[in-house]
Amino acid sequence: MHCYVSGMHVKFTTSGTRRYVQLVESFRDDEGRIRKRTIATLGRLDQVGDSLDAVINGLLKATGRQPVVGGDAAPEVHFESARCLGSVWALNELWKALGFDTLRRTFRRTRHRIDVEALIRILVFNRLCDPESKLGVLRWLETVALPDMPLSKVTHQQLLRSMDAVIAHQDSVDQVVAGLLRPLIDQDLSVVFYDLTTIRAEGGTTVDGDVRHFGMAKEGVIARQFMLGVVQTAEGVPIFHQVFDGNVAETRTLLPTLTKVLERFPSVKRLILVADRGLLSLDNLESLKTIELANGRPLEFIIAAPGRRYN
């Protein structure tokens, strides 16, 4: 009788209370019917244990494949990239030493269920280490090991919501930051510099309270933009910033900014304001002469003026 082998498989059979493992071959006889015959009985199922490892590995070796079971199997080696720790660890320790982790109490009273302070910390660290977009921050997080981070996973939506939380509670955040900065400022003689810059903005849509307006850009052309005013100490520590509409006159930003700075740092005994010529106007000069500090001392100021105006 001629037979044609079609394949082999493992079969479990039962005899009384015992089960056996058999190697069974399937084939077709001369009439085309599928038949089965037992090639070998490998033993009782409860006794074979590791004894079949050598058989399995031998069959794999015969086909040119690597063993997968038993002590002779070659160990698998996986290479994983290391995560950066040093820079973010140092920043995290500085963050806590300066007291910025106290912002968590401010956001604990918000409607947001996310840890806003942790998300803001991530954005700040990324800005200092490797500035990226919000989506780029997610890629950066895969390369660093952030210590003391309670978040198991950060999403793009969470980063956007954290920024919304900062804007919604800007006054509270500013008060906390101002309190942390006061010890860093020389109270006896504080020289502060104020400057304003324009930042180009793209897009044609408008929203309520939009600060993006068409105004004169730094390149000398009319462009959609907003304006950013920054106050910093002589040591280069930024202590205040404010965003203005893109079409506001520079001279109109000086007094509102100065008023808020004096409110947040009332303990300064002497203040000298330094500003460039873009903030020079007769109205500003007259107003600056009337400003007094909390201790009654008049404000001192230095404002640049173009020399050609006065021969």
Secondary structure, 3 states (H helix, E strand, C coil): CCCEEEEEEEEEEEECCEEEEEEEEEEECCCCCEEEEEEEEEEEHHHHHHHHHHHHHHHHHHCCCCCCCCCCCCCCCCCCCCCECHHHHHHHHHHHHHCHHHHHHHHCCCCCCCCHHHHHHHHHHHHHHCCCCHHHHHHHHCCECCCCCCCCCCCHHHHHHHHHHHHHCHHHHHHHHHHHHHHHCCCCCEEEEEEEEEEECCCCCCCCCCCCEEEECCCCCEEEEEEEEEEEECCCCEEEEEEEECCCCHHHHHHHHHHHHHHHCCCCCCEEEEECHHHCCHHHHHHHHHCECCCCCECEEEECCCHHHHC
